[in-house]
Amino acid sequence: MQIGLPFAAQAGDATASSIAGVVVYDNHNGSSTVPVITEDGILQIHTVIANADAPQRYDYPIDPPAGASLVQSPDGVVAVVTANGAPLTVFGDAWAKDANGDPVPTHYEVNGNTLTQVVETTEKTAFPVVADPSTGVYSYNCVLQNGSSYFLQPGTALNTCKGSYLQKYINGTKVQTIALTGYGTPANPQAFGTPECYIAIGVGVATVYGPGWLVRFLSGAIGYVASQGLPNITACRG
């Protein structure tokens, strides 16, 4: 799956930023695009809006695999799903912040396979503004007792799912189904393995880094170990 950048046809060539390995695309309209892949594998596409003359709409063309499509649920969650409804990737909440760190009104719109972030700046907005669609490495589907389900947005605490099952996907393939008690905890306390919570699928030897416990597998997958306590879902995040 590919995600295009806003105003790519008119943007300048990539230039190095002050952060090693991060580049900036000047859109020549008062905005710049800064794609970033974080240590936990999340893709963030920062848009930096310099002034009130810059556009308020930023289009991200999505090129999904055959049979997949971009959808938006009634409560606003945007995801790319396969023909059978399995999530390939789920976008986090639309957000934007001004130069003071205050939120700027923003929302997503979906038109076909184009995701648009609308950022409602005004002449009174403190510029620059940073806006950011982001996607997680893994996708989680909460299946409720009545059979309906919804996608958890990236970074959501997994114990917010109070359903019958929590389904974990990577690239549209379901890799784990955990039966829940209905209170957000696994019916099987060993469902996430030991130590407490692995949010990754990998093969081979895992390397563990320091407090907080970031785990990097030889496969390139990244995950977290919440603690060395008894396994539960409380500290685990998508």
Secondary structure in CASP SS format (residue, H / E / C, confidence):
PFRMAT SS
TARGET T0000
AUTHOR 0000-0000-0000
METHOD secondary structure of the structure
MODEL  1
M C 1.00
Q E 1.00
I E 1.00
G C 1.00
L C 1.00
P C 1.00
F C 1.00
A C 1.00
A C 1.00
Q C 1.00
A C 1.00
G C 1.00
D C 1.00
A C 1.00
T E 1.00
A E 1.00
S C 1.00
S C 1.00
I C 1.00
A C 1.00
G C 1.00
V C 1.00
V E 1.00
V E 1.00
Y E 1.00
D E 1.00
N C 1.00
H C 1.00
N C 1.00
G C 1.00
S E 1.00
S E 1.00
T E 1.00
V E 1.00
P E 1.00
V E 1.00
I E 1.00
T C 1.00
E C 1.00
D C 1.00
G C 1.00
I C 1.00
L E 1.00
Q E 1.00
I E 1.00
H E 1.00
T E 1.00
V E 1.00
I E 1.00
A C 1.00
N C 1.00
A C 1.00
D C 1.00
A C 1.00
P C 1.00
Q C 1.00
R E 1.00
Y E 1.00
D E 1.00
Y E 1.00
P E 1.00
I E 1.00
D E 1.00
P C 1.00
P C 1.00
A C 1.00
G C 1.00
A C 1.00
S E 1.00
L E 1.00
V E 1.00
Q E 1.00
S C 1.00
P C 1.00
D C 1.00
G C 1.00
V C 1.00
V E 1.00
A E 1.00
V E 1.00
V E 1.00
T C 1.00
A C 1.00
N C 1.00
G C 1.00
A C 1.00
P E 1.00
L E 1.00
T E 1.00
V E 1.00
F E 1.00
G C 1.00
D C 1.00
A C 1.00
W C 1.00
A E 1.00
K E 1.00
D C 1.00
A C 1.00
N C 1.00
G C 1.00
D C 1.00
P E 1.00
V C 1.00
P C 1.00
T E 1.00
H E 1.00
Y E 1.00
E E 1.00
V E 1.00
N E 1.00
G C 1.00
N C 1.00
T E 1.00
L E 1.00
T E 1.00
Q E 1.00
V E 1.00
V E 1.00
E C 1.00
T C 1.00
T C 1.00
E C 1.00
K C 1.00
T C 1.00
A C 1.00
F C 1.00
P C 1.00
V E 1.00
V E 1.00
A E 1.00
D C 1.00
P C 1.00
S E 1.00
T E 1.00
G C 1.00
V C 1.00
Y C 1.00
S E 1.00
Y E 1.00
N E 1.00
C E 1.00
V E 1.00
L C 1.00
Q C 1.00
N C 1.00
G C 1.00
S C 1.00
S E 1.00
Y E 1.00
F E 1.00
L E 1.00
Q C 1.00
P C 1.00
G C 1.00
T C 1.00
A E 1.00
L H 1.00
N H 1.00
T H 1.00
C C 1.00
K C 1.00
G C 1.00
S C 1.00
Y E 1.00
L E 1.00
Q E 1.00
K E 1.00
Y E 1.00
I E 1.00
N C 1.00
G C 1.00
T E 1.00
K E 1.00
V E 1.00
Q E 1.00
T E 1.00
I E 1.00
A E 1.00
L E 1.00
T C 1.00
G C 1.00
Y C 1.00
G C 1.00
T C 1.00
P E 1.00
A C 1.00
N C 1.00
P C 1.00
Q C 1.00
A C 1.00
F C 1.00
G C 1.00
T C 1.00
P C 1.00
E C 1.00
C C 1.00
Y C 1.00
I C 1.00
A C 1.00
I C 1.00
G C 1.00
V C 1.00
G C 1.00
V C 1.00
A E 1.00
T E 1.00
V E 1.00
Y E 1.00
G C 1.00
P C 1.00
G C 1.00
W C 1.00
L E 1.00
V E 1.00
R E 1.00
F E 1.00
L C 1.00
S C 1.00
G C 1.00
A C 1.00
I E 1.00
G E 1.00
Y E 1.00
V C 1.00
A C 1.00
S C 1.00
Q C 1.00
G C 1.00
L C 1.00
P C 1.00
N C 1.00
I C 1.00
T C 1.00
A C 1.00
C C 1.00
R E 1.00
G C 1.00
END
